[in-house]
C-alpha cells in the first residue's frame, strides 16, 4: 500500500506537455462595429495562441479561427477550467502528441448585449461577418507570421460558432480554406420554433416590451432558463430579421399574443438555414479544401436532424465533406475538437 505522503508514480491529473505555446493578446479597434445600436464596444480584445517554437523560427504558420458559441467568447476560451482543458491547453496537448502541426489559433471577442452572436452582418446587432473578414483576418496576418491565404486558414466552432463558420464560408468564398461545424444551427423549423410560445410567455411579463426584458435580464441575479431562451431568440431575430425602426431593431417571426408564426418574417430566417442553401452558397462550400460537420444524436435542440439533412444536401450537390454523428448531446462539445482540428489542419497549406 502506498504511504499517504508518497507521490503517485502516475499523476492523478495529467500534466501539461513540457513544451507549451503562449497566448498573445491585442486590442482591435473596429470600424465595422463602431456605433452598433446595442452599444457594445467597438474595441475588442483578440486572443491568439502561438505554438511552441513560434519565437524561435522565421517560418509562417497556418491559422485556425475559433468562433465562440452563443453565451461565450474568446476570453472564455483561454480561461482556466477546473475540469477539462482551455482551448490553448487542448492545442498544446494535440501539438505535443503529434496530432496537430504547430499553428496559430485566433479567439475573437464577439459577445453582445443579446448574449452572443451568429456572425452575420446586421444593422441591428453589428456587422460581425464583415468585421472578421475585413478587419480581424488582415490584422492577424499583419501582426503574426501566417500562411496569409485561404489555403492556410480554417474556421471552426460549435453551435452558433459552427453556424458562423459555415455562414462565413458561403458568403465570403476565398476567406477560409477549411471549416469545421459542431452542431451548427441547421433545420431551423426543428431547432427554433419550439421555443416561440415560451418566449411569448416570458415577454408577456414585460407587456411585450423587448427592451424592458433585456434590461431586466442583465439585472437578474438568477435568470431562468425561459428568459435565457427568450434572450437567445431576440439575438436570432436581430441577426436574421433586423428592422431598425422597431424596438431593439428586430422583428420577431411570431405574434406575441397568439404565438402564431409570421410567415413573411419566418421566411427571412429560413434564408439563413443551411438546409436550404443552394446555388452559389453550395459552390462556395465546394471550394473548401475541407468541410467537417457533426452533431450528437441526442442534441437537445434537435440539430442532428438538420445536420443530417444538410449532409444529404451536400451529397446531392456533389460537395465533398466529412459527416459524423456521435453519442452525445448539445452540451460539452469541446472534446469533438480532438477529432475535427487534426482533420482540417491536415488540409491546410504549410509554410
C-alpha positions as CSV (number, residue, x, y, z in Angstrom):
1,X,0.0,0.0,0.0
2,X,1.4,3.4,-1.0
3,X,2.2,5.6,2.1
4,X,0.0,8.7,2.3
5,X,2.9,11.0,1.8
6,X,4.4,9.1,-1.2
7,X,3.9,10.6,-4.6
8,X,2.0,8.6,-7.2
9,X,4.1,7.0,-9.9
10,X,1.4,8.1,-12.4
11,X,0.0,11.6,-11.6
12,X,-3.7,11.6,-10.8
13,X,-4.2,14.5,-13.1
14,X,-2.4,14.6,-16.4
15,X,0.4,17.1,-16.5
16,X,0.7,19.7,-19.3
17,X,3.2,18.9,-22.0
18,X,6.8,20.0,-21.4
19,X,6.7,22.3,-24.4
20,X,3.7,24.7,-24.5
21,X,2.6,27.6,-26.5
22,X,1.7,31.1,-25.3
23,X,-1.3,33.3,-25.7
24,X,-0.8,36.8,-27.0
25,X,-3.5,39.5,-26.9
26,X,-4.1,42.7,-28.8
27,X,-6.9,45.3,-29.0
28,X,-8.6,45.7,-32.3
29,X,-10.4,48.9,-32.9
30,X,-13.3,48.0,-35.3
31,X,-14.8,50.5,-37.7
32,X,-17.4,47.8,-38.6
33,X,-18.7,47.6,-35.1
34,X,-18.4,51.3,-34.3
35,X,-21.8,52.8,-33.5
36,X,-23.6,49.5,-33.3
37,X,-27.2,50.0,-32.0
38,X,-26.7,47.8,-28.9
39,X,-24.0,50.0,-27.5
40,X,-21.5,47.1,-27.5
41,X,-17.8,48.1,-27.5
42,X,-16.1,48.5,-30.9
43,X,-12.7,47.9,-29.5
44,X,-12.3,44.2,-28.8
45,X,-9.5,42.1,-27.2
46,X,-8.3,39.4,-29.6
47,X,-6.5,36.4,-28.1
48,X,-4.1,34.5,-30.3
49,X,-2.5,31.2,-29.4
50,X,1.1,30.9,-30.6
51,X,2.5,27.4,-30.8
52,X,5.7,26.1,-29.1
53,X,8.8,27.4,-31.0
54,X,7.0,30.3,-32.7
55,X,9.6,32.7,-31.4
56,X,12.5,30.6,-32.5
57,X,11.8,30.5,-36.2
58,X,11.1,32.7,-39.1
59,X,8.6,30.3,-40.7
60,X,4.9,31.1,-41.3
61,X,2.1,29.1,-39.7
62,X,-1.4,28.1,-40.7
63,X,-4.2,29.7,-38.6
64,X,-7.4,28.4,-37.0
65,X,-10.2,30.9,-36.2
66,X,-12.3,29.7,-33.2
67,X,-15.8,31.2,-33.3
68,X,-17.4,31.0,-29.9
69,X,-20.8,29.5,-29.2
70,X,-23.7,31.6,-28.0
71,X,-23.1,32.9,-24.4
72,X,-19.3,32.5,-24.9
73,X,-16.4,34.5,-26.4
74,X,-12.6,34.5,-26.8
75,X,-12.0,35.4,-23.2
76,X,-13.8,32.3,-22.0
77,X,-11.8,30.0,-24.4
78,X,-8.5,30.9,-22.8
79,X,-9.8,30.7,-19.2
80,X,-8.6,28.1,-16.7
81,X,-11.0,25.2,-16.2
82,X,-11.3,23.1,-13.1
83,X,-12.2,20.1,-15.2
84,X,-11.1,19.6,-18.8
85,X,-8.9,22.0,-20.8
86,X,-8.9,25.5,-22.1
87,X,-8.6,25.7,-25.8
88,X,-4.8,26.7,-25.6
89,X,-4.2,23.7,-23.3
90,X,-6.0,21.4,-25.8
91,X,-3.9,22.8,-28.6
92,X,-0.7,22.2,-26.5
93,X,-1.7,18.6,-26.0
94,X,-2.6,17.9,-29.6
95,X,0.6,19.5,-30.9
96,X,2.8,17.8,-28.3
97,X,1.2,14.4,-29.3
98,X,1.9,15.0,-33.0
99,X,-1.8,15.1,-33.8
100,X,-1.6,18.8,-34.9
101,X,1.1,20.6,-36.7
102,X,2.3,23.8,-35.0
103,X,-0.3,26.5,-35.8
104,X,-1.9,29.7,-34.6
105,X,-5.4,29.9,-33.2
106,X,-7.3,33.2,-33.1
107,X,-10.1,33.6,-30.5
108,X,-12.1,36.8,-31.2
109,X,-14.4,38.6,-28.8
110,X,-17.8,38.6,-30.4
111,X,-20.0,39.0,-27.3
112,X,-23.1,41.2,-27.4
113,X,-25.8,42.7,-25.2
114,X,-28.1,40.0,-26.6
115,X,-25.9,37.3,-25.2
116,X,-23.9,36.2,-28.2
117,X,-23.6,36.2,-32.0
118,X,-24.5,34.4,-35.2
119,X,-21.6,36.0,-37.1
120,X,-23.8,37.6,-39.7
121,X,-24.0,41.2,-40.8
122,X,-27.0,43.0,-39.3
123,X,-27.8,46.7,-38.8
124,X,-29.4,45.7,-35.5
125,X,-26.5,43.9,-33.9
126,X,-23.4,44.8,-35.9
127,X,-21.5,43.7,-39.0
128,X,-19.7,40.8,-37.4
129,X,-19.1,38.8,-40.6
130,X,-17.5,41.9,-42.2
131,X,-15.5,42.6,-39.0
132,X,-14.0,39.1,-39.2
133,X,-13.3,39.1,-42.9
134,X,-12.2,42.7,-43.4
135,X,-10.6,43.6,-40.1
136,X,-9.7,40.6,-38.0
137,X,-8.1,38.4,-40.6
138,X,-6.0,41.2,-42.1
139,X,-4.9,42.3,-38.7
140,X,-3.8,38.9,-37.7
141,X,-1.9,38.5,-41.0
142,X,-0.1,41.8,-40.4
143,X,0.8,41.1,-36.8
144,X,1.9,37.5,-37.0
145,X,3.8,35.1,-39.3
146,X,0.9,33.4,-41.0
147,X,0.2,31.5,-44.2
148,X,-1.7,34.5,-45.4
149,X,-4.1,33.0,-47.9
150,X,-7.3,31.0,-47.7
151,X,-5.4,27.7,-48.1
152,X,-3.7,28.4,-44.8
153,X,-6.8,29.4,-42.8
154,X,-9.7,27.5,-41.2
155,X,-12.7,28.5,-39.1
156,X,-14.3,26.2,-36.6
157,X,-16.9,26.4,-33.8
158,X,-19.7,24.7,-32.0
159,X,-23.4,25.7,-32.1
160,X,-23.7,29.3,-33.1
161,X,-19.9,29.3,-33.8
162,X,-20.3,26.4,-36.1
163,X,-23.1,28.1,-37.9
164,X,-21.0,31.2,-38.1
165,X,-18.1,29.3,-39.7
166,X,-20.4,27.8,-42.3
167,X,-22.0,31.2,-43.0
168,X,-18.6,32.9,-43.5
169,X,-17.6,30.1,-45.8
170,X,-20.7,30.5,-48.0
171,X,-20.8,34.3,-48.0
172,X,-17.0,35.0,-48.2
173,X,-15.5,32.5,-50.5
174,X,-11.8,32.7,-50.6
175,X,-11.5,33.7,-46.9
176,X,-11.1,30.2,-45.4
177,X,-9.7,27.0,-46.8
178,X,-11.4,24.7,-44.4
179,X,-14.3,24.7,-41.9
180,X,-15.5,22.5,-39.0
181,X,-19.0,22.9,-37.6
182,X,-20.0,21.1,-34.5
183,X,-23.8,21.1,-34.0
184,X,-24.1,24.3,-36.0
185,X,-27.6,25.6,-36.3
186,X,-29.4,23.8,-39.1
187,X,-33.0,22.8,-39.7
188,X,-34.4,26.0,-38.2
189,X,-38.0,24.6,-38.1
190,X,-36.9,21.9,-35.6
191,X,-34.3,24.0,-33.8
192,X,-36.1,27.3,-33.1
193,X,-39.8,27.1,-33.4
194,X,-40.4,25.0,-30.3
195,X,-39.2,28.0,-28.1
196,X,-41.5,30.6,-29.6
197,X,-44.6,30.1,-27.4
198,X,-42.4,30.1,-24.3
199,X,-40.8,33.3,-25.5
200,X,-44.3,34.8,-25.7
201,X,-45.0,33.8,-22.1
202,X,-41.7,35.4,-21.0
203,X,-42.1,38.7,-22.8
204,X,-45.7,38.9,-21.6
205,X,-44.3,39.6,-18.1
206,X,-43.0,42.8,-19.7
207,X,-46.1,43.6,-21.7
208,X,-44.1,42.6,-24.9
209,X,-41.5,45.3,-24.2
210,X,-38.4,43.7,-25.5
211,X,-36.1,46.4,-24.3
212,X,-37.5,46.2,-20.7
213,X,-37.0,42.4,-20.8
214,X,-33.3,42.8,-21.8
215,X,-32.6,45.3,-19.1
216,X,-34.3,43.1,-16.6
217,X,-32.4,40.0,-17.8
218,X,-29.0,41.7,-17.2
219,X,-30.0,42.8,-13.7
220,X,-31.5,39.5,-12.6
221,X,-29.3,37.5,-10.2
222,X,-30.6,34.2,-11.4
223,X,-32.2,34.4,-14.9
224,X,-34.5,31.5,-15.6
225,X,-34.0,29.0,-18.4
226,X,-37.0,30.5,-20.1
227,X,-35.6,34.0,-20.0
228,X,-32.3,32.7,-21.4
229,X,-34.1,31.2,-24.4
230,X,-36.0,34.5,-24.8
231,X,-32.8,36.4,-25.0
232,X,-31.4,34.0,-27.5
233,X,-34.5,34.3,-29.7
234,X,-34.0,38.1,-29.6
235,X,-30.4,37.6,-30.7
236,X,-31.5,35.4,-33.6
237,X,-34.1,37.9,-34.7
238,X,-31.6,40.8,-34.6
239,X,-29.4,38.6,-36.8
240,X,-31.9,37.1,-39.2
241,X,-34.8,39.6,-39.4
242,X,-33.4,43.1,-38.4
243,X,-35.8,46.0,-38.7
244,X,-34.1,49.2,-37.4
245,X,-37.4,51.0,-36.9
246,X,-38.7,48.5,-34.4
247,X,-37.8,48.2,-30.7
248,X,-34.2,46.7,-30.4
249,X,-34.2,46.9,-34.2
250,X,-35.7,43.4,-34.7
251,X,-38.8,41.7,-36.0
252,X,-39.9,38.5,-34.2
253,X,-41.2,35.8,-36.5
254,X,-44.3,35.2,-34.4
255,X,-47.2,37.1,-32.9
256,X,-46.7,37.9,-29.2
257,X,-50.4,37.5,-28.4
258,X,-51.2,34.2,-30.2
259,X,-47.6,32.8,-30.8
260,X,-48.8,32.3,-34.4
261,X,-45.9,32.1,-36.9
262,X,-45.5,35.2,-39.2
263,X,-44.7,33.5,-42.5
264,X,-43.1,36.6,-44.1
265,X,-40.6,37.2,-41.3
266,X,-40.0,33.5,-40.8
267,X,-39.1,33.2,-44.5
268,X,-36.3,35.7,-43.8
269,X,-34.9,33.4,-41.1
270,X,-35.1,30.4,-43.4
271,X,-32.8,32.2,-45.9
272,X,-30.0,31.6,-43.4
273,X,-30.8,27.9,-42.8
274,X,-28.0,25.7,-44.2
275,X,-30.6,23.0,-45.2
276,X,-31.9,25.5,-47.8
277,X,-28.7,26.7,-49.2
278,X,-28.2,26.1,-52.9
279,X,-26.5,27.6,-56.0
280,X,-23.7,29.9,-55.2
281,X,-23.8,29.1,-51.5
282,X,-23.1,25.4,-52.2
283,X,-20.5,26.3,-54.8
284,X,-18.6,28.3,-52.2
285,X,-18.6,25.3,-49.8
286,X,-17.4,23.2,-52.7
287,X,-14.3,25.4,-53.0
288,X,-13.1,24.4,-49.5
289,X,-10.2,22.1,-49.0
290,X,-12.0,20.5,-46.1
291,X,-15.6,20.7,-44.7
292,X,-16.4,18.9,-41.4
293,X,-20.0,18.7,-39.9
294,X,-21.1,16.7,-37.0
295,X,-23.8,16.6,-34.2
296,X,-24.8,14.4,-31.3
297,X,-27.7,12.1,-31.9
298,X,-29.2,13.3,-28.6
299,X,-28.9,17.0,-29.2
300,X,-31.4,18.9,-27.0
301,X,-32.1,21.4,-29.8
302,X,-32.6,18.6,-32.4
303,X,-29.8,19.9,-34.5
304,X,-28.8,16.4,-35.5
305,X,-31.9,16.3,-37.8
306,X,-30.9,19.4,-39.6
307,X,-27.3,18.3,-39.8
308,X,-28.4,15.0,-41.4
309,X,-30.5,17.0,-43.9
310,X,-27.6,19.4,-44.6
311,X,-25.3,16.3,-45.2
312,X,-27.8,14.9,-47.7
313,X,-28.0,18.2,-49.5
314,X,-24.2,18.4,-49.7
315,X,-24.1,14.8,-51.0
316,X,-26.8,15.6,-53.6
317,X,-24.8,18.6,-54.8
318,X,-21.6,16.5,-55.0
319,X,-19.9,18.7,-52.3
320,X,-17.0,16.7,-50.6
321,X,-17.3,16.8,-46.8
322,X,-17.0,14.7,-43.7
323,X,-20.1,14.0,-41.7
324,X,-20.2,12.3,-38.3
325,X,-22.9,11.6,-35.7
326,X,-21.8,10.8,-32.2
327,X,-23.4,9.6,-29.0
328,X,-23.9,12.9,-27.2
329,X,-26.0,16.0,-26.7
330,X,-25.5,19.7,-27.4
331,X,-23.6,20.1,-24.2
332,X,-19.8,19.6,-23.5
333,X,-18.8,19.5,-27.2
334,X,-15.2,20.6,-26.8
335,X,-14.0,17.0,-26.9
336,X,-15.1,16.9,-30.6
337,X,-12.2,19.3,-31.4
338,X,-9.8,16.4,-30.8
339,X,-11.4,14.9,-33.9
340,X,-12.0,17.8,-36.2
341,X,-9.0,20.0,-35.7
342,X,-6.4,17.4,-36.8
343,X,-8.6,16.7,-39.8
344,X,-9.0,20.3,-41.0
345,X,-5.3,21.1,-40.1
346,X,-4.1,18.3,-42.4
347,X,-5.9,20.0,-45.3
348,X,-4.2,23.4,-44.7
349,X,-1.2,24.7,-46.6
350,X,2.0,24.6,-44.5
351,X,4.9,27.0,-45.0
